[in-house]
Amino acid sequence: MDLIELDGVEKVFDVRRKGAGRFRREKQQVRAVDGISFRVARGEMVGYIGPNGAGKSTTIKMLTGILTPTGGWLRVAGIDPARERTRLARRIGVVFGQRTTLWWDLPLIDSYRLVHRMYRVPDARFAENLERCVELLELGALLDVPVRQLSLGQRMRGDIAAALLHDPDVLYLDEPTIGLDVVSKARVREFLRDLNAERGTTVLLTTHDLTDIEQLCGRVMVIDHGRLMYEGAVAGLHEAGESERTLVVDLERELPPIEVLGARFVRAEGPRQWLAFPSSASAAPVVAAVAEAYPLVDLSVREPDIEAVIAKMYAGTETGPSAGPTTGSSAGPTTGSSAGPSSGTQDAPEKSLR
Ligand SMILES: Nc1ncnc2c1ncn2[C@@H]1O[C@H](COP(=O)(O)OP(=O)(O)OP(=O)(O)O)[C@@H](O)[C@H]1O
C-alpha cells in the first residue's frame, strides 16, 4: 500500500518584487513545485534531494498540510493533508534539522510530556516508546537538561525521539544530520535503520549528504526547479551524474602531480594534492597505489555533494538526464534546465575510507 501519493502536484507562490518605477511593485509567480508525481510504499525509506531552492521544503510542507497545493492531487496515509491537518498530525512525525520542535527553556522530558498530552498517546504506549527512544538514542542522562544546554547532536536525537513518541506511520526528515560530527551522524543513521526495519516506519529523507542516502535509502528522487529529474536507485544517480569522489593526499613535501592508475590529478597546494576518481569505483586500489609510490602523511576521501552530482547530470545536455529511470512516475526531465549551482568538492561531506 502506498502511504504517500502525489499526482501532478503544483505550488505556485505569488510574489511582489520591486519594479522599475519608484513605487512600482511587479507581481510575479514562483513555481516552487511544478507538477510532481510519485508514490512511497509503506515501509520504504526514500531520499528526496535537490539543490537549494529546488522545491523540497515546499513539497514537505504540502505533505504535512502546512501549505495547500495550487494544483494536482496528494494523499498521505489516505488523508488530504491540507484539509485534515489535525487528523494527519497523528499519523506523521516531522524533524527539521535546522529548527527544533522542543521547548527551548524546558528540560527535554517536559517536551515529551507535552507530546504525550497533545497527541493523547495511551500511557503504556508512551512509556514504552519513551523507554525505547531513550535507550537507542542514548538520551537517559539528558532528560532533565534544558534543551538550550544540549549540543547539536544531542538536540537532534531529542528531536527525533519527540517525532516518534506518538507512533507515526510516516516520518519526514529534513536534513537530520546537518552539522553533526561523524559519530553523531552514524548514531542517527543506525537508529533510523533500526526504526525502519523493526517498526516499518515509512521515511522521506531530505539531505545534502549523499552518505545519508547511500546508507539509508533504497530509492532516491531528485528534484530541481520544482520538477522530478530522476527517480531510481542511488547507484544509478551516480551513473547518471558520472560523479567523482576526491582523494585528498597530504604528502611529506611538495612533489610533482601524483600519477596513479584509476585517478586523475586535479590540483595541488603545497604538499597537499587533490585526485579525482569515479564514484562507482572502490577507493582501495587508488589509495594503495598512492601509498606505495608516494611519501604520505595523511589521506581522506571526499564524497561529491549533491549539487555537484546534479550539476554533472545536466552538464552538456539540453533536456536533462536521460539515464535516470523514472519508475512509476509521470514526471519527465525539465527542458532547458541550467546546470544548477556550481559544482565543486571543497565543501563536500567527508567520508572515511572504504
Ligand atoms: N512562501 C514563499 N513565498 C514565495 N516563494 C517561496 C516561498 N517558499 C518558497 N519559495 C520559493 O520556492 C522555491 C522553492 O523553495 P524551497 O524552500 O521549497 O526549496 P528547497 O529545495 O527546500 O531549498 P533548500 O535546500 O534551500 O531548503 C524557491 O525559489 C523559493 O524562493
The ligand as a MOL file (V3000), in Angstrom:
LIG
                    3D

  0  0  0     0  0            999 V3000
M  V30 BEGIN CTAB
M  V30 COUNTS 31 33 0 0 0
M  V30 BEGIN ATOM
M  V30 1 N 6.4300 31.3850 0.9870 0
M  V30 2 C 7.0530 31.5680 -0.1670 0
M  V30 3 N 6.7730 32.6400 -0.9410 0
M  V30 4 C 7.4030 32.8200 -2.1300 0
M  V30 5 N 8.3310 31.9890 -2.6290 0
M  V30 6 C 8.6540 30.9010 -1.9080 0
M  V30 7 C 8.0350 30.6370 -0.6390 0
M  V30 8 N 8.5640 29.4750 -0.1510 0
M  V30 9 C 9.4610 29.0480 -1.0660 0
M  V30 10 N 9.5140 29.8950 -2.1220 0
M  V30 11 C 10.3490 29.7450 -3.3250 0
M  V30 12 O 10.0940 28.4810 -3.8730 0
M  V30 13 C 11.2820 27.8710 -4.3740 0
M  V30 14 C 11.4840 26.5170 -3.7110 0
M  V30 15 O 11.8200 26.7140 -2.3340 0
M  V30 16 P 12.0140 25.5280 -1.2790 0
M  V30 17 O 12.2320 26.1440 0.0550 0
M  V30 18 O 10.9000 24.5490 -1.4290 0
M  V30 19 O 13.3570 24.8620 -1.8000 0
M  V30 20 P 14.2700 23.7470 -1.1150 0
M  V30 21 O 14.5150 22.7260 -2.1690 0
M  V30 22 O 13.6830 23.2800 0.1540 0
M  V30 23 O 15.6150 24.5320 -0.8390 0
M  V30 24 P 16.6630 24.4350 0.4080 0
M  V30 25 O 17.5070 23.2340 0.1470 0
M  V30 26 O 17.4310 25.7100 0.2390 0
M  V30 27 O 15.8810 24.3670 1.6720 0
M  V30 28 C 12.3880 28.8740 -4.1180 0
M  V30 29 O 12.5570 29.6260 -5.3030 0
M  V30 30 C 11.8400 29.7370 -3.0020 0
M  V30 31 O 12.3840 31.0300 -3.0710 0
M  V30 END ATOM
M  V30 BEGIN BOND
M  V30 1 1 1 2
M  V30 2 1 2 3
M  V30 3 2 2 7
M  V30 4 2 3 4
M  V30 5 1 4 5
M  V30 6 2 5 6
M  V30 7 1 6 7
M  V30 8 1 6 10
M  V30 9 1 7 8
M  V30 10 2 8 9
M  V30 11 1 9 10
M  V30 12 1 10 11
M  V30 13 1 11 12
M  V30 14 1 11 30
M  V30 15 1 12 13
M  V30 16 1 13 14
M  V30 17 1 13 28
M  V30 18 1 14 15
M  V30 19 1 15 16
M  V30 20 2 16 17
M  V30 21 1 16 18
M  V30 22 1 16 19
M  V30 23 1 19 20
M  V30 24 2 20 21
M  V30 25 1 20 22
M  V30 26 1 20 23
M  V30 27 1 23 24
M  V30 28 2 24 25
M  V30 29 1 24 26
M  V30 30 1 24 27
M  V30 31 1 28 29
M  V30 32 1 28 30
M  V30 33 1 30 31
M  V30 END BOND
M  V30 END CTAB
M  END
